């Protein structure tokens, strides 16, 4: 009974937050805005992002800064949900937060690689808060990536990336980032055994879906942009086996063309995401797929983890859509062209 009461409270909060999210007409208005400043003005004056942007001078905000502002607000909202849970449920929320700590860790590592100052790195971080398991400031003062990784000793991240420190290049960074993603999934899976059957199966399916999509994105990008060998592609995939078995993942890694990849996934839910070999529209279709999948949980309003997890995914997608639209303002695309890159309906 206690867990039902807790989920009733958190579901009520989710419904309130979901009701504030952008509607189709908001996205269409944003697409029609002329230039970045007009798009920012619409967000500030006509949407709930006005509260987030109220203390910023819109004339000084650029695309990158907007993304950081919205991402920081996202992690603040995420952090608030932990107050609804205790015990094993609270641990799950903390482990889910690792996703954003990992994104910051990637920023720190990449910042060191390209020679950014401590201040520049700090200005790009999004998830520094009491849920952190690592000391950001200590890592940022490292003089090299090797030293930085050594300073992670004792954390959940160290074992996975300790042997990658000496081969840091664009490809090497990509490997480190992929290994960090693997840590997230493996850590979260370990925590599931402590949950009740309903929530265990639910979260297992949700992270399994995320793992499948991450694997497909990793393999697609690895083949298209980095010329990574099939063996290495396979070694860095996440063995979760939700809709893509280990054998299917292997076949995708060793495929010689998109046609071969499509033959492997044509009987899975992901088939239409990769029908067209276009990295930009692939990202749009992936977001569209997730909106449909997680929107179903919001409508069902069950007394389990599904509502809060679905909202957090949908909120994250909304931010990505906003940034995609803002990015278009650089190129002055008309609404018809711009809509090719953004899925505006829910």
C-alpha positions in Angstrom: 0.0 0.0 0.0 2.9 2.4 0.9 4.4 2.1 -2.6 1.0 2.8 -4.2 0.7 5.9 -2.2 4.2 7.0 -3.2 3.6 6.4 -6.9 0.2 8.2 -6.7 2.0 11.3 -5.4 4.8 11.1 -8.0 2.4 10.4 -10.8 0.4 13.5 -9.9 3.6 15.5 -10.0 4.4 14.0 -13.4 1.0 14.9 -14.8 1.4 18.5 -13.7 4.8 18.7 -15.3 3.7 16.9 -18.5 0.9 19.4 -18.8 3.4 22.2 -19.1 5.3 20.7 -21.9 5.3 22.2 -25.4 2.4 21.5 -27.6 2.5 21.0 -31.4 1.6 24.6 -32.0 4.5 25.7 -29.9 7.0 23.8 -32.0 5.4 25.1 -35.2 5.7 28.7 -33.8 9.3 28.1 -33.0 10.0 26.7 -36.4 8.5 29.9 -37.9 10.5 32.3 -35.8 13.1 34.3 -37.7 16.4 33.9 -36.0 17.6 32.7 -32.7 16.6 35.8 -30.7 12.9 35.6 -31.8 12.9 31.8 -30.9 14.3 32.6 -27.5 11.7 35.4 -27.0 8.9 32.9 -27.8 10.2 30.4 -25.3 10.5 33.1 -22.6 7.2 34.8 -23.2 4.9 32.0 -24.4 6.0 28.8 -22.7 7.0 27.5 -19.3 10.6 28.0 -20.2 10.0 31.6 -19.3 10.7 30.7 -15.7 14.0 29.2 -16.6 15.1 32.1 -18.9 13.8 35.0 -16.8 17.2 35.9 -15.4 19.1 35.7 -18.7 19.7 38.5 -21.3 18.3 36.9 -24.5 20.6 39.1 -26.6 23.6 37.4 -25.1 22.5 33.7 -25.2 23.9 31.6 -28.0 22.9 28.1 -29.0 25.5 26.3 -26.9 24.6 28.3 -23.8 20.9 27.7 -24.3 21.5 23.9 -24.3 23.5 24.1 -21.1 20.8 26.2 -19.4 18.1 23.7 -20.4 20.2 20.7 -19.4 20.9 22.2 -16.0 17.2 22.8 -15.5 16.5 19.2 -16.5 18.9 17.8 -13.9 17.3 20.0 -11.2 13.9 18.6 -12.1 15.4 15.1 -12.1 16.9 15.7 -8.6 13.5 16.6 -7.2 12.0 13.2 -7.9 14.3 11.5 -5.4 12.3 13.1 -2.6 9.3 10.9 -3.5 11.2 7.6 -2.8 13.2 5.8 -0.2 14.9 2.5 0.1 15.6 0.6 -3.1 13.4 2.9 -5.2 15.6 5.8 -4.0 18.8 3.9 -5.1 17.3 3.4 -8.6 16.7 7.1 -9.0 20.3 7.8 -7.9 21.6 5.2 -10.4 19.5 6.7 -13.2 21.1 10.0 -12.4 24.5 8.5 -13.3 23.5 9.1 -16.9 24.0 12.8 -16.4 27.0 12.5 -14.2 28.6 10.5 -17.1 27.7 13.2 -19.6 29.6 15.7 -17.3 32.5 13.2 -17.0 32.7 13.1 -20.8 32.8 16.9 -20.9 35.7 17.0 -18.4 37.7 14.3 -20.2 37.1 15.9 -23.7 37.9 19.3 -22.3 41.2 18.1 -21.0 41.9 16.5 -24.4 41.3 19.7 -26.4 43.0 21.9 -23.8 40.1 23.8 -22.4 40.7 25.8 -19.2 39.2 24.8 -15.9 36.7 27.7 -16.2 35.7 26.7 -19.7 35.1 23.1 -18.6 33.1 24.2 -15.5 30.9 26.4 -17.7 29.8 23.4 -19.7 28.9 21.1 -16.8 25.2 20.4 -16.2 24.8 17.9 -13.3 26.9 19.1 -10.4 24.8 18.5 -7.3 24.5 16.3 -4.2 23.8 13.2 -6.2 27.3 13.1 -7.7 29.5 10.1 -6.9 32.7 11.9 -8.1 34.5 15.1 -7.2 34.2 17.4 -10.3 36.7 20.0 -9.0 39.3 17.4 -8.2 39.1 15.9 -11.7 39.1 19.3 -13.4 42.5 20.2 -11.8 44.1 17.1 -13.4 47.1 18.0 -15.7 46.4 15.2 -18.2 43.8 12.6 -19.1 46.0 9.9 -17.6 46.1 11.7 -14.3 42.3 12.4 -14.5 41.5 8.7 -15.1 43.9 7.7 -12.2 42.0 10.1 -10.0 38.8 8.1 -10.8 40.3 5.1 -8.9 37.8 3.8 -6.4 34.8 5.0 -8.5 32.6 2.8 -10.6 34.2 4.3 -13.7 37.8 3.4 -13.2 38.1 -0.3 -14.1 36.3 0.2 -17.5 38.5 3.0 -18.8 41.8 2.7 -17.0 43.4 0.8 -19.9 42.2 3.5 -22.5 44.1 6.4 -21.0 47.3 5.9 -23.1 45.5 5.9 -26.4 43.7 9.2 -26.4 42.7 10.4 -29.8 39.3 11.2 -31.4 38.7 7.4 -31.7 40.1 6.9 -28.2 37.7 9.4 -26.7 34.9 7.7 -28.5 35.9 4.4 -26.9 36.1 6.0 -23.5 32.7 7.6 -23.9 31.2 4.3 -25.0 32.7 2.4 -22.1 31.2 5.0 -19.7 27.8 4.4 -21.2 28.3 0.7 -20.6 29.1 1.4 -16.9 25.7 3.2 -16.6 23.7 0.2 -18.0 25.6 -2.4 -16.0 25.3 -0.5 -12.7 21.6 0.0 -13.2 21.0 -3.6 -14.0 22.7 -4.7 -10.8 20.3 -2.6 -8.7 17.2 -4.2 -10.3 17.5 -7.5 -8.4 16.4 -5.6 -5.2 13.0 -4.4 -6.7 9.6 -6.0 -6.8 8.8 -8.1 -9.9 6.6 -5.5 -11.6 9.1 -2.6 -11.4 12.1 -4.9 -12.1 10.6 -6.1 -15.4 9.4 -2.5 -16.3 12.8 -0.9 -15.8 14.6 -3.9 -17.4 12.5 -3.3 -20.5 13.0 0.5 -20.5 16.8 0.3 -20.1 16.8 -2.6 -22.6 15.2 -0.3 -25.1 17.7 2.4 -24.3 20.5 -0.1 -24.7 19.2 -1.3 -28.1 19.0 2.3 -29.4 22.4 3.1 -28.0 23.9 0.0 -29.7 22.3 0.9 -33.0 23.5 4.5 -32.8 27.1 3.4 -31.8 27.3 1.0 -34.6 25.8 3.4 -37.2 28.1 6.2 -36.1 31.1 3.9 -35.8 30.7 2.7 -39.4 29.6 6.0 -40.9 32.0 8.5 -39.3 34.9 6.6 -37.6 35.6 3.6 -39.8 35.8 1.4 -36.6 36.3 -2.3 -37.2 33.5 -4.8 -36.8 35.4 -6.5 -34.0 35.7 -3.3 -32.0 32.2 -2.3 -32.7 31.0 -5.6 -31.2 33.3 -5.4 -28.2 31.8 -2.1 -27.2 28.2 -2.9 -27.5 25.9 -3.4 -24.5 24.7 -7.0 -24.1 21.2 -6.5 -22.9 19.2 -8.7 -25.3 15.9 -6.7 -25.2 14.8 -6.8 -28.9 18.3 -7.3 -30.3 20.0 -10.5 -29.3 23.7 -10.8 -29.1 23.7 -12.6 -32.4 21.7 -9.9 -34.1 24.1 -7.3 -32.7 27.1 -9.2 -34.1 25.5 -9.5 -37.5 24.8 -5.7 -37.6 28.4 -5.0 -36.6 29.8 -7.2 -39.4 27.3 -5.9 -42.0 28.9 -4.4 -45.1 26.0 -2.0 -46.0 22.9 -0.4 -44.6 20.9 -2.9 -46.6 22.4 -5.7 -44.6 21.8 -3.9 -41.4 18.2 -3.4 -42.4 17.7 -7.1 -43.1 18.7 -7.9 -39.5 16.4 -5.3 -37.9 13.5 -5.4 -40.3 11.5 -7.6 -37.9 12.2 -5.5 -34.8 10.4 -2.4 -33.6 13.4 -0.3 -34.8 13.2 -1.2 -38.5 11.7 2.1 -39.7 14.2 4.2 -37.8 17.0 3.1 -40.2 15.0 2.8 -43.4 16.8 5.9 -44.7 20.6 6.2 -44.4 20.6 9.8 -43.2 22.2 10.5 -39.8 20.0 13.6 -39.1 16.7 12.1 -40.0 17.7 8.9 -38.2 17.9 10.9 -35.0 14.5 12.5 -35.7 12.9 9.0 -36.2 14.6 7.7 -33.0 13.0 10.5 -31.0 9.7 9.9 -32.7 9.9 6.2 -31.8 10.6 7.1 -28.1 7.8 9.6 -28.0 5.3 6.9 -29.0 6.8 4.3 -26.7 6.9 6.4 -23.6 3.8 8.4 -24.3 1.9 5.1 -23.9 3.1 4.8 -20.3 2.0 8.4 -19.5 -1.5 7.6 -20.8 -1.8 4.4 -18.8 -0.8 6.2 -15.5 0.2 3.0 -13.6 1.2 2.9 -10.0 4.8 2.0 -10.8 8.0 3.6 -12.1 6.7 3.9 -15.6 5.3 7.4 -15.3 8.3 9.2 -13.9 10.8 7.3 -16.2 8.7 8.1 -19.2 8.3 11.8 -18.3 12.1 12.1 -17.8 12.7 10.6 -21.3 10.0 12.8 -23.0 11.3 15.9 -21.2 14.8 15.1 -22.5 13.5 14.7 -26.0 11.7 18.0 -25.8 15.0 19.8 -25.0 16.7 18.0 -28.0 13.9 19.2 -30.3 14.2 22.8 -29.1 18.0 22.7 -29.6 17.5 21.2 -33.1 15.1 24.0 -34.0 17.5 26.7 -32.6 20.4 25.1 -34.6 18.3 25.6 -37.7 18.2 29.3 -37.1 21.8 29.5 -38.2 20.8 28.4 -41.7 17.5 30.3 -42.0 15.5 27.2 -43.0 11.8 27.7 -43.8 9.2 25.8 -41.7 8.8 23.0 -44.3 12.5 22.3 -44.5 12.9 22.7 -40.7 10.2 20.2 -40.0 12.2 17.5 -41.6 14.6 17.4 -38.6 12.0 17.7 -35.8 9.1 15.6 -34.8 6.7 18.1 -33.4 3.7 16.0 -32.4 3.2 13.9 -29.3 
